[in-house]
Amino acid sequence: MKSLSITEDLYNYILSVTSRESDIQRRLREETANNPMAIMQISPDQGQFMALLVELIDAKRAIEIGVFTGYSAMSIALALPPTGKLIACDISEEWTNIGKRYWQQAGVANKIDLRIAPALDTLDSLLSEDQQDSFDFVFIDADKVNYSNYYERALKLCRPGGLIAIDNVLWFGSVIDGSKQDKDTVAIRNLNKKLHLDERVSLSLVPIGDGLTLARKH
């Protein structure tokens, strides 16, 4: 049996019986909803799902590639232990400054090391510091044309048994629309094909949000 189609009413029901979104998370999500690029924000159920994954693998060190206004970073940081650390990569001070206000209110600002720079530069810097095989969890949600580059670096930085989560792998359904040949859609299609054959990881694509691929490093 294939996965059940989720109607808006059924989705609202799911949230009503599972959502544990905090008031601070809700306020950040609602402020972000007024942003012209609000579609870039993950859903509350996805944030809660990723937080559970962080807890399940007992993650202590994490990386986020693509912060936007900080909802996903907050979700991850809340799930990390008090001594945990999230390296958050983004190029926008304007958008991440929104998140920083809420991180402070949520008591997780001390866990988040925000790096304002091209993410590839940050990742390469971590590798040059011999930090390969030292991170537990990586979340990729940035420019799609670099997804494969982010993935390869994440694979080096993750420890064996570590988890890489990749967002937007269904790209609002465009991945199955042959008429869509823009660079973002093509990049996601190519990554999905690559991951399918990549024996370095165990793999699952979860139809939550806009599609979330989970790759566990062998």
N, C-alpha and C positions, 0 to 999 in steps of 0.2 A: 504494500500500500504506500502511495506517495504521501508526502507531507500535506497536512490539511491546509487549505487556503484560509488565510486569516482576514476576516472582514473587520471593519472598524469597530463594530460592536464587540466582536470576540476579542480584539486587541485590547479594548478598554476593560473587558472582563479580566483578561490576563493581568493587566496592571492593577486592577482592584484587589486581586487576591495574592499578588506577589510583590508589588512595588514597595520598597523600603527607602525610597528617595528621601533624603533629609531636606529640611526646609531651606538650608543654604544651597544645596544642589538645585532645588526647584527654582529658587530665585535667580540663580545664575542661568539656568535654562530659559527662564522667562525673559530675562534681559537679553539674552542672545537671540531670542525669537524675533526681536526688533531689528536685528542686523540684516542687511541685504543679502548676506551670505549665510544665513541661518541654516540652510540646508546642509552645511558642512558639519553641523553638530550631531553627535551620536544621540540615539534615543535613550531614555532612562532605563529601559529594560536591557539594552546592550551594555550600558555602563555597569549595571548591577551584575550582569552575566560575566563581564570581564573581571570585576572585583572578586567574584567567586572563583574564577580561574586562578587569580593571583593568590588567593588563600589556599586553594587546593594544592598548588605546587610549592607552597611555603616560600613564595618569592620574597627576596630581600633587596635585590637590585634589579631595576627595570629601566627601560628606555621607551620614550614616546617620540615618534617621528611625525610631527604635525600636531600642534597644540590647539590652534584656533583660540577660543575664549576660555579654554581650560576645564571644560566639564569632564572630559575623559581623564585628564591628568588628576583631577580631584578624586574621581572614582578609583583610580589605581592607587593613589597615595593613601586614601582612607583604608585600603585593604592591606597596605604594607605594615610591617611591625613598626614600633616607635623609632627604631634605629634604621629603618629602611630608607632607600634613596631612589628617586626617579629622576633620570636625566631627560629633560623635556626639550625637544629641538623644534625651533620655529624661526621664521625670519621677520615676524611682525611684532614690534613692540606695542603698537596700538591695540591689537586684539589680545595679546597675552597680558597686557596691563589690566584688562577686565578680569581675567582669571585670577591674577595675583591678589586682587582685593578679596575675592571669595576664598582663595586658599588660606589667606590669613584668618578670616572668620572661622573657617573649618578646622583650624589648628594643624594644617598640613604643609604650610609654607616652608617649614624647616626640612621637609622631606623632598622638596622639589628643587632641583638644580636646573634652572632655566638657562638654555644656551641660545642666544639670539645670533644665528649664523646659518648659512646653508647647511642642511642636515648632513649632507655627504662629508662636508668639512669636519663637522663634529664627530661623526662616526669614524672617519679616517684618523682623527686625532686620538680617539680612544684606542684604536688598533695600534697606533704608533707608540702608545703608552703601555703596550703589552697587556691590554685588558680583554683579549680574546678569551672565550670560554668562561667568562666571569659574570654574565648577566643571566637572570632567571626568566625574564619576560620582556618581550619587545612588542610594541603596538605600532603598526605602520598605517598612517592615515594622512598622507601629504600628496604632493603632486604626482599624478599617476604615471607620467612618462619615466619617472625615476624609480618606480616600484621595484623593478628587477634589481637595480643597483642597491636600493635599501635592503632588499631581502638578502642579497649575497653578503652584505656587511653584517646584517643582523645574525645571519647564520654563523659567522665567525665569532661574533661577540657573545652569542648565547652559549651557555654550558650544555654539555650532553644532558638530555632530559628537559632542557629549557623550552619555552613555548614562544612562538612568534604568531601574533594575531594580525591579520591583514584586512583592512576595512574596504568597503565599496567594491567587492569582487563581482557583484552582479551589475553594478553601474546602472541602476534603475531599469534593468532589463535590456539595456543596449547591447550586452554581450551576445545576445542571440538574434540581434537585428542586423542582417547582412548589409543593410543600407548604411549602417553607421560605421564609417571608416575614419573618423577623426583620430588624432594621435592618442588621446586619453583612452578611448574605447579599445583601440588596437593594442595599446600597452597592457591593459588589464586582461584582454583575451590571451595575449602571449604569455603573461605571467601564469594565468590559470592553466594553460597547457603545459608550461614548464613545471609547475608544481605537481601536476598529475603524474609526471614521469620521474620526479626527483626522489631517488631512493635514499637520500640523506635524511629524510623526514618521514614521520607518520602524518597523515593528512585527514582533515575533515572540513567541509564547507558547511557552515551553519547558516540557514536562511533567516537570520535575525537582522533587523535594520536593512541595510542595503547589501547584505551578504558579508559574512565574516569567515575568512579561512583561518583555520588553526593548523599550524605546522609544528610538530614536536621534533626537536633535533635528536637524532640517534647518537 
